[in-house]
Amino acid sequence: MRRYARTLVAVALATTIVTGTAGWASGNAQQALTGPPPGTAAWRADHVLGRELPDPEKDTPAEVGAFFRGLSDKDQQTLVARHPLVVGNLDGAPVELRYRANALALKGSHDPRYAHLAADGHRQILAFDPRGRGQVAEVFGDLTTARRVSVVVPGSDIDAGTFDRTNDVYGTPAGMAKSLYAQTGRGSAVIAWAGYTTPVGLGVDAATGSLAEAGADRLTRFTDGLAADGVPAPAVFCHSYGSVVCGLAASRLRAGDLVVLGSPGMRADNVRDLHTGARVWAAKDPGDWIDKVPNVEFAGLGHGPDPASPEFGARRVPADDARGHTGYFAPGTESLHAFAAIAEGTYADDTYTDGAVAEGTYADGDPR
């Protein structure tokens, strides 16, 4: 009977989205940004070093990293000067080199949408892609020496222009990352990663997984790039639609912890269905509007069961004082305190888990 009721809800959800009632039509359809960084064609054709450069699309981040380790500092700087948009977005390239490349790319950009990113010359921009609505990743802390690293994956309505907006600060990737870094401090680093095309509004994009699938591929390659540069396996914090991205990436993601907050679902029935060796955590404030979204998946619409439900099997994170959908990283909240402990590897509350997680391994079997 319960399954029948869930099916009826799913059909109602599908009808609502397709007919555009109840506000779903307010969403604007987006085309996922995929493929290699801008400027790749010129990069592929460049033989300034007298050798073939790694292919940003075909070569793995590990292969990219090995290539750069074989270059002199002078040759590295030559590539930065000639191809800042490629080097700045090239997963596997050295972190400090990517910072310099993206600073150069931002300085040369005449698009007013990105002026706020270029205004402060001290920002550590790990990725900057000006195409479409713009994508960006920023590091807080010293990524080259950090013992513990976290990555924040945002949800809908986030792009380079809203990456660090001043209103609704803790609903932005920069605001969430800054808050987490302030709570963890020295010895840690936090990356705000807005590296995929997010849905805009409450349209079909937000209720389906196509943008999340493209985002999962980009997130996986990004974390592979961190590993290639010697960065510790991160704790990945996934907000709202970002948790759909993380759910689809989970089996390939080199992460020690996977934390979802305000999640509409992860396109998985339970923790076991994620096929990950990471510890999986879930937080949801009782006042979060996301709780009103039906936790079903039908004909490609909806994202499945609530990860914060006991049946899903994730470790629970206290979040009763998060104050809505974008308050999970607000200073002074239980959720932020717990997130910081997870990020630092000191959170020991295993009061709820289904035992499905293979402790001590990555999804690919490597030791943690």
N, C-alpha and C positions, 0 to 999 in steps of 0.2 A: 504494500500500500504506500509506503514511504517513497519507494522508487517511482511509483506511478505519479505521486504528487510532485516529485522533483522534475519529472518529465513534463508535466503540465506547466510548471513554472518556467522551464526552459523554453517551451513553445511560446509562452507568453513573452518571454524576454526576446526571443527571435522576432516575434511579430512587432514588438515595441520598436526594436532597432530598425527593422526593414521599413516600417511605415513612418518612422521619424517622429513618433509621438513622444510625449513626456520629456521633451528636451534633447533627445538623442541626436536630432538633426542639427544641433548647434555645432557638432564636430566638423572639422574640415579635413577631407581626405588628404593623406600625406603619401609621398613616394619615398620609400626607404633609400637612404644614401648607402650605396655599396661600392665595392671595388677598391682599387688602390688609391693612394693620396693624389691630390691635384699636382700636376707637373710630372707625372710618372713617364709620359712619353719622352719628354726632353731628358729625363734621368736615364732612361734605357738607351738613348742614343748617344749619351756622353761617354767619351773615352779619354777624358782629360788625365786620368791616372794610368793610362796605358793598359787597362784591364777592364773586364766587364764588371759592372756594378750589380749588386744583388737585386733581384726582381722583387719589388714591393708586394706583388700579388702572389707569386709562385713560391718564393723562398720562405722557409720558416723563420720565425724570430730567432731561433737558435743559430741558423745559418747567417742571418743578418749580424747577429752579435759576434760571431766568429770572424766575419769579414772586417768589421770595424776594429776588432782587437789586433788585426794584422796591419793596420794603417798607422802611419806616423801622425803626430798631432797636426803637422802642416797639411797633410792630405785630408785629414778629417775636417779641418777648417776650410779647405778648398771646397769640399762638398757642401758644407753649411752655407757658404757664400753663394754658390752656384744654384743650389736646390734647397732653400730653407723649408719650403712646404713639404717636400718629400722627407728630408731628414727629421723634421719636427714631428712627423706623424709615422715614422718608421719604427714599428714595434721590434725591439731587439737592439736598436741603436742605443749608445750610452746615454744615460739620463741627462748628464750635464750638457752633452752635445745637443740634445733635443731642446733643452731650455734655451740655449743660444740661438738655435735655428728658429724657434717660435718667436723669440723676442725680435729677431730680424724680420720675420714674416709679418708680425703685427705692426712693426715700425713702418714697413712698406705698404701696409694696407690703407686705402683711402676710404674705406667703407665706414661711415659713422657708427654703424651698429657695433663695431669692435673697438671703438675709441677707449672705452672704459677698461678694456683688457690691456691696452698698450700704455695707458696713462701712468701706471706705476711700473717703473723699470725693474723693480725687485721681485715681481711675481714669478713664480716657478711654473710656467705653462708647459705641460708635458705633451700636449697635443692641441693643434689649432687647425681646423679645416673650415675655410670660409664659404664652402659651397652650400647651397640651399639656405636653411635657417641658421647654419653655423654650428659647429661642434667644438668642444673644448674640454680639456682635462687640466686640473691644477693641483699641485702638490703643496701640502702644508707640513713643514718639518723637513728633516734631512733624509731623503729617500736612500741616499748612498750609504748611510751608516745606521739606519733605523733597525732595531731588533724586532720590532713589531710593526706591521703595515696594515692599513685598512683601505678599502675602496668603497665609495658611496655611489650607488647607481640610482638615479632619480626616475620619477615617473612622468606623467603627461605634462605637456605645456612647457617643457624645458628645452632651451637651445642656447646658443651663445649670447643672445640678447637678454635672456632671463636667468642666465647661469648664476649671477650674483646680484639680482635685483634687491632693492632696499626694502620693499614691502614683502610681507610674508617670508621673512628671512629664512626660517627653519624649514621652509618648503622648497628651498633651492639647494642644489648640490654644494655650492660654495658655503652656504650658511650651515648646512648639516656637517660638512667636513670640518669647518673652522671650530664649531662647537665641540665636536668629538675630539679634535686635536687639543683644544684647550683643557679638556677633561683628562686626557691621557698624558700630554706633555712630552718632556724630553725622552729620547730613546724610541719614540714612535714617529710615524709619518702617516698622514691621511691623504688620500687622493680623491678629489671630487671629479667623477668621470661622467661627462655628458657627451658620450661618444657614439650615440645612435640617434636615429630619427624618432622622436617621441610623438605620440598622438596629440592632437590639438582638440580640446574640448571633449564632450561626451558623445562622440560619433562612433561609427562602425569600427574605426581604427582602435579605439579604446576597448572595444568588446571582442576583438579578434586577435589572433596571434601573429599576423604577418609582419608587423613592425618589430615585434619581440623576437621573432625568428632571426631577422637580419641583425638585430641588436645583440642577440646571443652569440652569433658568429664573431662580431666585432669585440665583444667583451672577452670571449675566449682567447682570441689572438692577442688582445691587450695584456691579459694576465700571463700568457705565454711569453710575451715580450719582457715583462717584469722578471720572470724567472730566468730568462736568457741573460739579463743584466745583473743577476745575483741577488735580486730583491726577495726577501722571505715571502712565502706563501701568505697572501693576505686574508684577513677577515673581510667578507664582502657584505655590505649593508644595502639592502634592496628595498626601495620605497615605492609603494603603490604599483603602477604598471611596471616599474623596474623589477618587481618580484616575478612578473611573468617572464621577463628577459632572463633573470637568474634561474628560474625553474627550467627553462629550455636549455640553458647553458650548463646546468649543474653537473651532468655526467662527464663533461669535458673540462670543467673549470678547476684550475689549480688553486684551491682555496682551503684553508684550515677550518674556517667557520663560514656559514651562510646564514645571514640574518635577514628576515623579511619583516616589514612593518607596514601596517595599513594595506595589507595585500588583498587584491580581489581574487587571488588564486594563483597557483604556480603551474597550471596545466599538468598536474600530477595528482593521483588519487591519495597518496600518502608519502611519507619520507622515503620508504623503500622504493617507491616508483621513481624517485629522482635519480637513483643509481649513482650516488655520490658518497665519497668517503669523508666529506666534510661534516662537522656537527651542524645540524640545522636548528635554527631558533626562530621563533615567531612572536611578534608583539602586536596587540591591537587594543586601542583605547575604546572603552564601551561607548563613548560619544562620537566615534569616528563615523562619518557618513558612509564609508565604504561598507559598513556592516549591513546597509540596506540593499547592496548589490547582490542579486541571487548568486549563490555559489554553485553554479551548474555549468556544464559544457554540453552544448547541443548544436550539431551541424556547424561546428567551427565557431560558435558564438558562446561567450562566457569563458571563464578560466578555471573552472573546477572547484573542488572543496576548499573550505577556509583553512589555511595553514595554521591558524591560531586555535582551531578546534582540537579537543583531546584526541579525536579519532585520527587526525592527520599524523600525529606522532612526533611533532617537533618539540623541542625544549621550549618552555614558556618563558617569556620575558615580561616582568611586571610593567604595565603601561597605563594604569588607571588614572594617572594625573597628566597624561600627554595632551589633553585638551584639544581633541579633534584630529583631523587628518594630517596636519602639518606641524604638530607640536611634539613629536617624539624626541627630537634633539634639543628641545628647549632647556636652557640651564635650570638646574634644580630638580628636574623630573627624575622619577625612579627609572624610567626607560633609558635616559642618557647615562645615568650612573651604571646601569647594567650593561649598556653598550660599551662603555669605556672598559669595564672589567672583562668583557668578551674580547675586545680589541687587545687588551694587555695579557690575555690568557689566564686571568685570575678568577673568572666567574665559575663557581663550582656547583651551581644549583642544577642538578640532574634529576629534579623531582618528577619530570615527565618525559619519557622517551620510550619508543616502542622497541628499542634494542636493535633497530635495523641498521644503524650506522656502524660501519666497520672501523672502529676506533683505531687511530694510529696510521692510517693510510690515506693516500689520495685516491681519487677515482680510478687512476691508472695503475694503482698498486704500489707506487713509490712510497717510501716511508716518510712520515710527517716530521 
